[in-house]
Amino acid sequence: MNATAAVISVRGLTKRFGPVTALDGIDLDVRRGETLAVLGPNGAGKSTLLRLLAGLARPSRGSLRIGGGGDGDASASRALARGGVGYVGHATLLYPALTARENLVFAARLYGVDDPAGRAGSLLRAQGLEAVAERPAGEFSRGTAQRLAIARGLVHDPAVVLLDEPFAGLDRAASERLLERLRDLGRSGRTLVLVTHDLGHASALADSALVLVRGRIVHRASAEDLEPARLEAAYLARVEAAS
Amino acid sequence: MNVLLAVLWKDLLSEWRSRDRVVSMLLFSLLVVVIFHFALPPGPPAQAQALAPGLLWVATLFAALLGLNRAFALELENDALSGLALAPVDRGWIFLGKAIANFVLIVVVQVVTAGAFGLAFGAPVLAHPVGFALVLGLGSAGISAAGTLFGAVAVRTRFRELVLALLLLPLLVPVLAAATRATTVLFETGDLDPAPLRLLAVADAVFWISSYLLFEYVLDE
């Protein structure tokens, strides 16, 4: 597959929760190696979009294809799609009673990684978590837990990484460190989809952005539109017009 | 299979570290023994022995409900349930790992509770150990399979404790009736009654197979 091929392809994606339409006819392509920022006010459907991409929910209508797997409703096909995706959510997905190393070994075993202990060790080193490897995750600060959550999301070396508000609850220093780690992820050739409220982080990280309001895409920003002032002006104008 | 073992290891290790489920289950079931020991009017030992099987299974069921509710509540902390749902595997293996972990905890609690019933009511729990283990195992297997499936269904609802009880208790009537009957016959005659054991085996097979197949959809949002 060449570098410009869409690694995520979404057509007419709709998700309803009872009478509420959370996403309404989303069309979207994300190229291999691209970092896409998904912006929008609360309740716009950003997290729902990410959870659909991750395979945590089924679409009410439309199609969704990630990498080599994943269109259709077959369980095996959906499982294949989940295998190519790393997900870092609002919450850390960690077990507080397990140590950092045990959390990573468990995740590696879930993903069928060949050497779970070795992979956990290398991720702990990469994230600078060796000193706390044998401590229970329940004792970690928000920043440390978030670093471990990112390591968990990368445990199977996914081609696509989905990040849902990864900066939430972090102080300034921890945010800067996370920003640098996400830049490294982008530079490693992975495709990133980043849901955030922070236009500054979107400008700093993304190659493109889209703005969701009430489940619909109201604005698409290309690389040249991501200059912070320009992005903020466009965001405010579109959100106000659509609200 | 690796996923089954991973989930089983994770659940049992978490429980070993916290012990919150097994302690609450044990406290409840032992409390039932103590209360009924003092509440029942004095009478011949045979009368108390006749009540013991029913009381044992009532204590087991409600202690299991406590543990099953907690099993998935733990997965909600940090949204770890989504971490399980993201695994690129047949989710039936996740069900099997969790259901076997629940089975182990229920059996541990049941063995201690049975000992307490033996002491308090003079129930012959050690007279026929192989037969008694078979009945306990078959009954607990049915409770843990159905309880794991419906625990996963109920966990994302607002009143999850109530929802789990409402879904689970009617379904478990055949299991409880058969287990109580088999235990009663075993205590009275020392024989295994094939009719309730057959019913238990069929109910267990239905619960384990259907839960394995349905778990794929239960973990979806």
Interface residues (C-beta under 8 A of the other chain):
Chain A: R51 A54 G55 L56 A57 R58 S75 A76 A79 L80 A81 R82 G83 V85 Y87 G89 H90 A91 T92 L93 L94 Y95 P96 A97 L98 E102 F106 A107 R109 L110 Y111 G112 P136 R152 H156
Chain B: N2 V3 L5 A6 V7 W9 K10 L13 S14 R17 S18 L74 E77 N78 D79 A80 S82 G83 L84 A85 L86 A87 P88 V89 D90 R91 E216 D220 E221
